[in-house]
Amino acid sequence: MADKIKHAGNLAGYSVLVTGGGTGIGTGCAAELAADGAAVTICGRRREILEAAAEKITEVAGFGGSVRVVTGDVTVEEDVARIVSASLETTGKLDGCIANAGGGGMLMGYEAMDTEEFLRVLNLNIIGTMLCIKYTLPHMIKAGGGSFVGMSSLAGHVTHPWMGAYPVSKAGIEAMIKNAADENGAHMVRFNAIRPGFVATEIMEGIPRESEVYDSYIANTPLGDVAVPDDIGHLARFLVGPESRWITGQCIGVDGGHSLRRGPDFTSFKA
């Protein structure tokens, strides 16, 4: 478990949208934001998952922080427009967005790649992030500034063989974040990305702890362990908050030093 952080209420009055907020990293980010006083909106496709996460987030909310849920799919433009509109209802404005929703696909070499699967992952990660920028940016400009945080990965800049579209899509997110930061500095809207390594989430439970794949993560991580969602949430809270006012266009690793070495070996999982 990550050490507990003492919150100071620095996000009281902030309104922040967290996509993919019902599980894992998304829930960790939303909990950190709400604990520091933010009015958080979490979205995802399954209401029951979101509501269960909201109960956990409510337990740690402080300084007037709150959480609400909205269902929708970040790859559907009409859904994103509706989700963003709903996120304005609590405070009438939007100060930040954590574009966390995303995912991977089949493990295979490019010579055997299923084209539709490749496009699905690109659509989820790249188009989903783009739509979040498209619909949140005008509101952050209207508010006089804001912070957009994209969710990249260690895979966005360290090779992850057999992962197909996933590394490509995460690198694409990083390029988009840097360009958006350059375009919107004049509006005082900041864009940064987080690069998690292995995080102990529901989706990563599919990697047995007694396996070559898991061992390859640990062997290539100087701190010799894996992260928990709170570790990512701490950075997300900082990047949304006023303390990071002079940080934009950056892609920041939260990986225990894994990026100093080499990516994991998924050969045993290859299709």
C-alpha positions in Angstrom: 0.0 0.0 0.0 1.1 3.6 -0.7 1.7 5.8 2.3 -1.3 7.9 3.3 -0.9 11.5 2.2 -2.2 14.4 4.4 -4.5 16.5 2.3 -4.9 20.2 2.8 -8.1 21.0 0.9 -6.2 22.7 -2.0 -8.8 21.5 -4.5 -11.9 22.8 -2.6 -14.1 24.4 -5.2 -12.5 22.5 -8.1 -14.6 20.5 -10.6 -12.8 17.6 -12.3 -13.9 14.9 -14.7 -12.2 11.4 -14.4 -12.9 9.0 -17.3 -12.7 5.3 -16.6 -13.2 6.2 -13.0 -15.0 3.0 -11.9 -11.9 0.8 -11.4 -8.2 0.8 -10.9 -6.2 3.9 -11.7 -9.3 6.0 -12.4 -10.8 5.3 -9.0 -7.4 6.0 -7.4 -7.2 9.4 -9.1 -10.8 10.3 -8.3 -10.3 9.4 -4.6 -7.3 11.6 -4.3 -9.1 14.5 -5.9 -12.2 14.2 -3.8 -10.1 13.7 -0.6 -8.5 17.1 -1.3 -11.9 18.9 -1.8 -12.7 18.5 -5.5 -16.2 17.8 -6.9 -15.4 14.8 -9.0 -17.4 13.3 -11.8 -16.5 9.7 -12.8 -17.6 8.1 -16.0 -17.6 4.6 -17.5 -19.9 2.2 -19.3 -21.3 0.2 -16.4 -23.3 2.1 -13.8 -23.0 -0.6 -11.1 -19.2 -0.5 -11.3 -19.3 3.3 -11.1 -21.7 3.4 -8.1 -19.5 0.9 -6.2 -16.5 3.1 -6.8 -18.4 6.2 -5.8 -19.2 4.6 -2.4 -15.5 4.1 -1.8 -14.5 7.5 -3.0 -17.2 9.1 -0.7 -15.6 7.5 2.3 -12.4 9.4 1.8 -13.8 12.7 0.5 -12.9 15.7 2.5 -13.0 19.5 2.5 -16.4 19.5 0.7 -15.2 17.0 -1.9 -17.8 14.9 -3.6 -18.3 12.4 -6.4 -21.1 11.8 -8.9 -21.4 9.2 -11.7 -22.3 9.4 -15.4 -22.4 6.5 -17.8 -21.0 6.7 -21.3 -18.4 5.5 -23.8 -15.4 7.8 -24.5 -15.2 6.6 -28.1 -18.7 7.9 -28.8 -18.7 11.6 -29.5 -22.3 12.2 -28.3 -21.5 10.4 -25.1 -18.5 12.5 -24.4 -20.4 15.7 -25.0 -23.1 14.6 -22.6 -20.6 13.4 -19.9 -18.8 16.8 -20.0 -22.0 18.7 -19.7 -23.0 16.6 -16.7 -19.6 17.4 -15.1 -20.5 21.1 -15.1 -23.6 20.7 -13.0 -22.0 20.6 -9.6 -20.1 23.8 -9.7 -21.0 25.3 -13.1 -17.5 25.1 -14.3 -14.7 22.6 -15.2 -11.2 23.0 -13.8 -9.6 19.7 -14.9 -9.9 16.4 -16.7 -8.1 13.1 -16.1 -8.5 11.2 -19.4 -7.9 7.7 -17.9 -10.2 5.5 -19.9 -8.3 3.2 -22.2 -7.0 -0.3 -22.6 -5.0 -2.8 -24.6 -5.7 -5.7 -26.9 -4.4 -9.0 -28.2 -0.8 -10.0 -27.7 0.6 -10.9 -31.1 3.3 -9.9 -33.6 2.5 -7.4 -36.3 2.7 -10.1 -39.0 -0.3 -11.8 -37.4 -2.1 -8.6 -36.3 -5.9 -8.5 -36.6 -6.5 -5.1 -38.2 -9.9 -4.5 -36.6 -8.4 -5.2 -33.1 -5.6 -2.8 -33.9 -8.0 -0.1 -34.8 -10.2 -0.8 -31.8 -7.3 -0.1 -29.4 -6.2 3.1 -31.3 -9.8 4.3 -31.2 -10.2 3.7 -27.5 -6.9 5.3 -26.5 -6.3 8.0 -29.0 -9.7 9.0 -30.2 -11.1 8.7 -26.7 -8.5 11.1 -25.4 -8.9 13.5 -28.3 -12.7 13.7 -27.7 -12.1 14.4 -24.0 -9.8 17.3 -25.0 -12.3 18.6 -27.6 -15.2 18.8 -25.2 -13.4 19.8 -22.0 -11.1 22.4 -23.4 -13.7 25.2 -24.1 -14.9 25.0 -20.5 -11.4 25.2 -19.0 -10.7 28.2 -21.3 -14.0 29.8 -20.1 -12.9 29.2 -16.5 -9.7 31.1 -17.1 -7.5 28.0 -17.1 -7.3 24.4 -16.2 -5.4 21.1 -16.3 -5.8 18.2 -18.6 -4.0 14.9 -17.7 -3.7 12.2 -20.3 -3.0 8.6 -19.2 0.0 7.3 -21.1 2.1 4.3 -20.1 5.6 3.0 -19.7 4.8 1.4 -23.0 4.5 4.8 -24.7 8.3 5.2 -24.7 9.9 1.8 -23.7 9.3 -1.1 -26.1 6.7 -3.7 -25.1 7.0 -6.5 -27.7 3.8 -8.2 -28.8 1.5 -5.5 -27.5 0.5 -4.3 -31.0 -1.5 -1.1 -30.9 -1.1 -0.4 -27.2 2.4 1.2 -27.3 1.6 3.0 -30.5 -1.6 4.5 -29.0 0.2 5.6 -25.8 2.9 7.3 -27.8 0.1 9.0 -29.8 -1.4 10.3 -26.6 1.9 11.8 -25.6 2.3 13.6 -28.9 -1.2 14.9 -28.6 -0.6 16.2 -25.1 2.5 18.0 -26.1 0.8 19.7 -29.0 -2.2 20.6 -27.0 0.1 22.1 -24.3 1.8 24.3 -26.9 -1.5 25.4 -28.5 -3.2 26.3 -25.2 -0.6 27.9 -23.0 -2.0 31.3 -23.9 -5.3 30.1 -22.4 -3.6 29.0 -19.2 -4.8 25.4 -19.8 -2.0 22.9 -19.0 -1.6 19.5 -20.6 0.5 16.8 -19.1 0.6 13.0 -19.2 1.3 10.3 -16.6 3.3 7.2 -17.6 2.4 4.4 -15.1 4.4 1.2 -15.1 2.8 -2.0 -13.6 0.0 -1.0 -11.3 -1.9 -3.6 -9.1 -5.3 -3.1 -10.6 -8.1 -5.5 -11.5 -6.9 -5.8 -15.1 -3.4 -6.7 -14.0 -4.7 -9.6 -11.9 -4.5 -11.5 -15.2 -0.8 -11.7 -14.7 0.0 -14.5 -12.2 2.4 -13.4 -9.5 4.3 -16.6 -10.0 5.0 -16.1 -13.7 7.8 -15.1 -16.0 6.0 -12.0 -17.0 5.6 -10.8 -13.5 9.2 -11.6 -12.7 10.3 -9.6 -15.7 8.5 -6.5 -14.3 10.1 -6.9 -10.9 13.6 -7.6 -12.3 13.5 -4.4 -14.4 12.1 -2.2 -11.6 14.8 -0.6 -9.4 12.4 -0.2 -6.5 11.6 -3.9 -6.7 7.8 -3.8 -6.5 4.6 -2.7 -8.3 2.5 0.4 -7.9 -1.0 0.8 -6.4 -3.6 3.1 -7.9 -3.0 5.7 -5.2 0.6 6.2 -6.5 -0.9 7.4 -9.8 -3.6 9.4 -8.0 -1.1 11.4 -6.0 0.6 12.7 -9.2 -2.8 13.3 -10.9 -3.9 15.4 -7.9 -0.7 17.4 -8.0 -1.0 18.0 -11.8 -4.6 19.3 -11.4 -3.8 21.5 -8.4 -2.3 25.0 -8.1 1.2 23.7 -7.1 1.8 22.5 -10.6 0.9 25.9 -12.3 4.2 26.0 -14.2 4.2 22.5 -15.5 2.8 21.8 -18.9 3.7 19.6 -21.9 5.4 16.9 -19.7 5.1 13.1 -19.7 6.0 12.0 -16.2 6.8 8.4 -15.2 5.4 6.7 -12.1 7.0 3.3 -12.5 9.5 2.7 -9.7 12.3 3.4 -12.1 11.3 0.7 -14.6 11.9 3.1 -17.5 15.6 3.1 -16.7 15.8 -0.5 -17.9 13.7 -2.5 -20.3 10.1 -3.3 -20.9 8.4 -6.5 -19.6 8.6 -9.9 -21.4 5.2 -11.0 -22.5 6.5 -13.8 -24.8 4.8 -16.5 -22.8 1.4 -14.8 -23.2 1.8 -14.3 -27.0 -1.0 -15.6 -29.1 
